[in-house]
Amino acid sequence: TFYSNRSACYAALEQWPQALDDATQCVKLRPDWSKAYFRRALALLKVGKAVEGRAMTDAGLLLEPENRDLKELRKACIEPICRDFANASMIDYKMDAAPSEDFKLVMKGRPPKGPELNEKAFPQTQRTMMHVAVMMQHAKVVKD
């Protein structure tokens, strides 16, 4: 509880590296507590590690599948992941299929129109899908 509370205090002060350190300790000490994963996911997102933050929300949701805060934070992690993907894929979409409207919005730093990205958000090419799999840390692709 100490590390969780101190992490929350650092978060309130927007001292994200310190919040992350304490949240990491909290997860180590209480791996069965969803709030520990929430604290760590939030800090990871704020220090620019959205992919890792999304993984933490997934771990927390395994413990507490209906946790609204974790679900909302997971959605918040997706936007910067998509933006990073869009920046990394600018050449790909120019070489392959024309980009969808959602893809263009993400490239401009705006959220897509729908509530969540779907399979139509990005051009359906093998190379682009590989980038998505790597960005989302799909186990087989990252391993290979």
N, C-alpha and C positions, 0 to 999 in steps of 0.2 A: 504494500500500500504506500509506503514511503516513496519509492521510486516513481510510482504512478502519479502520486500527488505532486511531487517535485517536477515531474515531466509536464504536468498540466500547468504548473506555475511558469515554467520556462516557455511553454507554448503561449500563455497569455501575454508574456513579455516579448513574444516573437523571437526568442533565442533558440532557434530550431536545432542547431548542432547539440546544445546541451539537453534539449528536450529529447532528442534522438538517443543520446547516451543513456539517459535515465530510462527511457522506454525500452531500450535494448536490455538493460538490467532487469527490468520488470518482466519481460518475456522470458528471460532465463530463469528467474526465480518462480514465476507463476505461469508456466506454459499452458495451463488449463483455464486461464482467465481471459475472456474475450476483450475486456477493456485494455489489457496489456497490448494486444494486437492492434486495437484502435489507436492507442497512443503512438505506437511505433509507426503504423501506417501513415498517420497524419504528419508526423515529423519527417518521415521519408519523402512524402509528397512535397513538403515545404522546402526540403533541401535539394529538390530537383531529381529525386529518384522515384518517379511515379511507377515504374514497372515493379520495383521492389515493394512499394507501398501497396500496389494492387495485390501482390502475393500475400502480404500481411493481412489484408482485408479478407482474402479467401481463407486463410488459416483461421481467422477469428470467426468467420461465418460457418466453418466446419463445427466449431464449438457451440455457436448460437445462431442457427440459420435465419432466424427472424429478427435479428438485431438491426433496427432501422438506421442507426448511426453508421454501422459498418457498411450497410448497403449504399447509403448516400455517399460515403467516403470512397467506396469502390467506383461509383459513377464519376466522382470528381477526379479519380486517378486516370480514368480512360481518356479524358480530353487531352492532357499533355502527352500521353502516349501516342495518340493519333496525330497530334501536331508534330511530334518528333518523327513519326513514321512518314508523314507527308513531306517534311523537309528532306528526309533521306530518300524518298521515292520520287522526287521531282523529275529526275532524268527518266526513270522507268515509265511514268505515265506519258511522257512526251514521246517515248519510243514505241509504246504499245497502244492500248486502246485509249480513246478519249476519256478524260476524267468525268465522273458523275458530278452532279451539283453538290452533293454532300462532301465529296472530296475537295472541291474548290473552296467550300466554306471552311473546312478544317485547315486548308493551306493558308487561308487568310486569318487564321487564329480564332475563328468563330465556331460555335458548336453546330453540329448538323441539325437539320430541321426536325428529324424524328426524335423520339425520346431516347433511343439508343442507336448506335450504328448497326447496320445490318449488312448482309453479304453484298448488297448493291452499292455500298458507300464507296468502294474502291474498285478500280478496274480489275477484272477477273483474269489476270495472267499468272502463270506459274511463278515468275520472278517476284511479282508484287505479293502474291500470297505467301511466298517464302519469307519476305520481309515482315509481313504481318505475324507469321508464326514465330519468328525470332523475337520481334518486339513484345509479343505476348508471352514469351518464354514457353512455347509449346515444347514439352520435354524431348520428344524424338528429334525435332529439328535442331534444338540447341545442342543436344548430345552429338548428333551427326556433324 
